[in-house]
Amino acid sequence: MRIDLPRQRFYFFGVELWISEFSIVFLTLMFLWILIAAMAMIYGRFWCGYLCPQMIFSETANGLEKRIIRFVNRKLSNGSPRGRRFVAAILFGLVLLPASVLVTFVFVSYFVPPLDLFHRLLSFDLRTTGGIVGASVTLVTFLDFALLRQRFCTAICPYGYLQNMLKDKHTLLVHFHDPLDTCINCNKCVRACPMGIDIRKSSHQLECTHCAECIDACSGILGKLGKQTVIQYAWGDPGDKSTPDGNWFRRIGLRDGKRIAVLVLLLVYATGLSIAISVRQPILLRIMPDRITLYSVAADGKIHNRFRMLASNRGHVQARIRLSVADLKDGRIEGIEDRKLLEPGESAQEQFDVVVPPASLHAGINKMKILADVTPGKTGQQFQETFFAPQDASPTPFTKSR
């Protein structure tokens, strides 16, 4: 999925949508919004723990910083603690800067073509909008991963608050459950938590992102003692532990009517989006009359009506458009190629005349159709139009305006 702002294109799983197809774009965004809301309602902060780029890169920055500190302490074991911290901070910044550039490049590529962005990066572009945005995002990314990291999740990110609002008694939680007093108070779960919280105090702490680091830490310690972990995923406060037993729909989180209703709504939007994309034509074609002049009479006595064709090739291959006239005897089209060619991504606006001998017309208004055969695409497209002719039966060469 990518939004190309300069070309006003929206890409969704290989389909290229134009800004004129806003209805499909709207359906796509609504589907994604409901999908995220459904995930938060059923699986809690699944996004934060497993999919959020901010969390992924923050955890990567944490691990990288720890490795650099260990490396510096090993190589400069005779140095002062303050000096080792200073050297580690410098090395961490030197690694973090190119990493921030890479992360920014990936992020901005969702809105600007990657090849264009790469050329801007090589030329150190700080004059155009794309270059200024890239430099600004790089600075913000560097400061984020150097200073904020997981603090961003609790102090700035609105989605963490939204997920907490959507959860209820049937939402999947990281749950501390110790009815047999098995916990040995080793505090390994606290040390392993990237947010620095104690999961034993509550499963509803805002800082908890459900990353399950505490589950791994607890199972690692108690497993060595031959005991089961006291921290696990469970459905809601009662501690209904997630097990392979029971009905399949309860195992995947469909535990009440609200969740089933959300799933049905999600399927409705997914079906509508699939239908809208499947019936979408690669060639957008519109034909409209040019009524600045109702009609004109050529030197040979034939009657001319002017029309406009707007065509856009939204596909990936060259397209051919052929126009013809129906329901108007001896009518033909002039002023446009017999087979108009459109390259992928190309748009064209053409004017053409429908030309008819006066003997084939009624005075005044004549109904007709303009037929369009598009390859690849839909053949036999029909556009109902009106052809104007003079009121007198024996016209002389002139042009009559509205």
N, C-alpha and C positions, 0 to 999 in steps of 0.2 A: 504494500500500500504506500502510495507516494502522491504528494500534491506538487505539481510543477507550476509554480506561480508565474514565471515569465511567459509560459505558453498557455496558461489557464487550462491545465489538464489535471484530471484526477485519475490515478491508476489504482485499480483494485483487482488483485489476483489475475493479472494479465489483461484485464479489460481497460481500455483507454476511454475515459468519459470526459466529455467536453463541458465547459461551464454552462452551455445551453441545455445540458441534460441534468439540470439541478434536481429534478424530481428523483432520479436514480441516486445521485449523490446524497440527497436527504435521506432516502431509504437506507443507504449504506451506513450513514452516521447514526441513525436511529437504531439500526440493528446492532452496531457495535456498542452503543450506549446501554441498550437493554442487556446485551451479553455481559458487559462489565458489571452492571447492577445485579444480574442473576448470579454471577460468580461470587460477588460480595455477600449476597444474601445466603447462599447455600454453603460456600466454602470459606467464608470469612475473608481475612486479608491474604488470600492466595496470591493476588497480584503482587502485593508488597513483598511477600516472602520468596516468590519464585520467578516473577516475570518483570518486575520494575527495573528499568535500566539504572535509575538512581541508586537503588539498593545493590544491584549487581556490581556497579563500578565502585561504590563505597566500600563494599566488602573486599573487592580486589585491592583498593587503595590501602585498606587496613592490613591485609596480608603482605602487600609489598613493603609497607613501612616496617613491619615486624622483621621481615627478612633482611632489610637494609640495616636495621639496628643490630641484629645478631651478627651480620657480616662485619660491621664497623667495630663492634665490641670484640670480635675475635681477632681482627687485624690490628686494632689499636688498643690492645689490652693494657698497655702501660700508660696510656694517656689518661687525662683527667676526665671525669664524667661529663663535665660541661663541654669539653672539647669534643668528646665522642658524640654528644647530642648535636652539636653544631655541624659536624661533618656529616652525620646521618641526615640532618635536615637538608643540607646542601645537595647531597646525592639524591634524596627523595624528590626534591624540587626539579633536579635535572632530568629525572625519569618521568616525573609527572607532567612536565611541560609538553614534550612530544606526544604523550598519551592524551593530553587535553586537546591538542590539535587534531589527533586522529578521531577522538570521540566527537568533536565539533564537526569535522568533515562528514562523518556518518549522519549526524543529526541534520545539518543544513542540506545534505543531499536529499532529504525527504521533500525539500521545497525548491531546490535549484538543481538542474541537471549536473550529475557528478563530473562529467568531462569539463564543463564550463567552470565549475568550482575548482577543479584541479589546476586549470590554467591560471585562475585568479590566485591560487595559493602559491604557485611557482613564481608568479610575478610580484608577490607581496603587495597585492592590490589593497590599498587603504583609501581609495578615492570613490569607488562606486558603492552602491547600496549593498551589493552582495559581499564585497570585501570588508566593509565596515561592520556588517552583521556578523561575518565570520570571526573577525578579530574580537568583537564584543563578547560573543558566545564563548570563544576560547578563554578569555579572561575570566568570565563567570564560572566556567567549568573548572578552571585551575583553582580558583578561590574556593569553590564548592568542595572539591575533593581534598584540598589542602587544609581547610578549616572547618567546614560544616559536616559533610558526609551524612551519617544517620541522623544528625540533629535537624537536617532539612525535613525529615519525615514527620517530626513532631512539632516543629516550629513554623513551617511554611506550607508543606504539601496539603492541599485541601482534600485529596482523595482519601487520605487516612481517616479524616473526620467523617467523610461520607460513608466509608465502609463500616465504621462503628455505628452509624445511624441506621444502617440497613440490617444489621445482624439482630437475631432474636434468640429465643430459647432452643431453636433447632439448628443454629449455625455451628459449623465446624470450628472448634477452638483448640488451642494448645492448653491442656488441662492437667493440673496437678491433683492427683487422687491417691491418697495414702491411708486407706482405712486400717491397714495392718501395722502402721508405724514402721515402715521399711526404710524411710529416708534416713541416711546416716549423717546428714548436714555437712557434706564435704564441700558445698558451695561451688562445685564444678559447673553447675548450670548457670550460676550468676557470672562466673568468670568467662564462660563461653558466650554469653549473650552479647551481641554487638550493640544493643541498646543500653546495656548496663542495668537491667531490671532483675528483680527476683520473681520468677513466675510462680513461686509458692504463695505469694501474697494474694494474687488474683489473676484470673484468666482474662480480665477485661481492662487491663492497663492499656492506655492509649499508645504507649511506646512499643507495645508488643506487635511485631509484624508477622508473627507465625512463621518464622524462618526455620523453626524446629532444631536450631542449634542446641537448645537445652535438652531436647529429647535424645539427640545423639550423645551428648555429654553424660546424661543420667544412665542411659542404657550401657554406655561404655564402662562406667564405674560399677554399677550394680551387676552387670553381666559377669564381671570378673568374680563377683561373690556368689554367683549362681542364683541371682534374684531378678525379678522382672522390674522394668523401669516404672517409676511412679509418676512420670510425666509422659503423656501420650496425647494423640489427637482424639477428641471425643465430640459427640454431637450435643452441644449445649451444656449448661451448668450441671444437670444431673449426672454428667459423666458417663453417658452411653457410649462406651468405647467403640471405636470403629473396628468391627470384626467381620470376617467373611460369613458369619451366620445371619439368618433372617432373610427377609424379602429383598430382591435385587434393587427395587426402587428405593428402599430405605437405606441400602448400603451406599447408593450414589447420592443420597441427600434429599430425595423427594419424600419428605416426612409430613407434609400437610398440604391443604388445598392451595394455599398461597403460592407455594413453590411450583405446583403443577400448573397454576394459572400463568405464572411468569414463563414457564417452559412453553406452554401453548402459544403465548404472545410472541415469544422468541421464534417459534416455528412458523408462525404466521408471517412475521417480518422476513424471515429467511426465505420462505416460499415466494412472497411478493418480490423480493429482491432477485431471486433466481429467475422468475418469470420475466421481470422487467429487463434483465440482462439478456435472456435468451431470445426475446422478440425484438431486441434492439437491432436496427438496421445499420450496417457500417457506413452507408452513405446517407447523409442528411440532405434532403432535397425539398426545396420550396419554390413554387412558381406563383407569381402575382402579377396582375395587370399594371401597366404604367398609364394612369389616366390623366396625365398632364395634357395629352392629346387624345381625344376619343378615337379618332381614326384619321387616316390620311389616304389620299388617292394618288397613285403613281401616274406617270406619264402614259403608261400603257392601259390605264383605266382600272387596274386592280386595287382592291381595298386592303389597307394595312392597319393592323392593330398591334401596338407594342406591348411586350411582356418582359418581365425580369425573372431570371433564374438564380437562386442562391443555392449553392451546393458545397458540401464539406465532406471530405473523405476521412472518416474516423477509423478506417481499417488500417491494415498493415501492407496491403498490396495495391497496385495501380487499379483504378476504377474507370469504367467507360459508361457514359450517359448518352442515350439516344432518344430524341424527342420526336413525336409525330402528332398529327391532328386527327381527331375522330368526330363523327356526327356533323361534319361540315364539308360538303361536297367540294372536291378539287382544292381543298385547303392544304397549304404546305407551310413549312417553317423556313425563314431566311434569316441570315445574320449571325448564325451560330454554326459551329462545326457539326457535320453529320454525326460524328461520334466524339463527344467531348471527353478528353482524358484528364483525370485528376490523380496526382501523385499522393502517396500516403501523407496525411496531415495537411494537405493543401485545401484551401477554400477558394471559391471562385464566385464572382458575381457577373453574370452575362445578361445583355439585352438582346432580344430577338423579336422578329416580326412574324405574325401569322398573316399570310397573304392568301386572299380568296378572290376569284373573278366575280364581278358584280352579278353575273347571271346566276350564280350559285347561292345568292343571298336573298333574304327577306329584308325589306326596308326596316331600319331601326335595330332591334335587338335580335341576336341569333345565339342560341345555346350551342355549346360545343364542349369537347373534352380535349385536353392535352395529355397524351400518353407518354410515360417515361419508362424506358427499359434500362435498368442499372445492372452492370456486371462488374464484380460480384454483388449480389444484393437482390432486391425485389424487382421483378419484371412486371410490366403491365400496371404500373402505378397510374392512377387517374386523377386529374385535377379538373374539376368542374369550373368552366370559365364562361364569360359572355363576350361575344364578338359584336361590335357596333358597326353598322353600315349607314350610308346616307338615307334620308327619307325619300328622296326622289329616285325614280327607277333608272334614270339615265345620268349618272353622275359625270361631272367634268373634273379635270385635274385641279384639285385645291386641297387645302388642309383646313379642317374645321375644328376649332377648339371648344372647350367646355363653356 
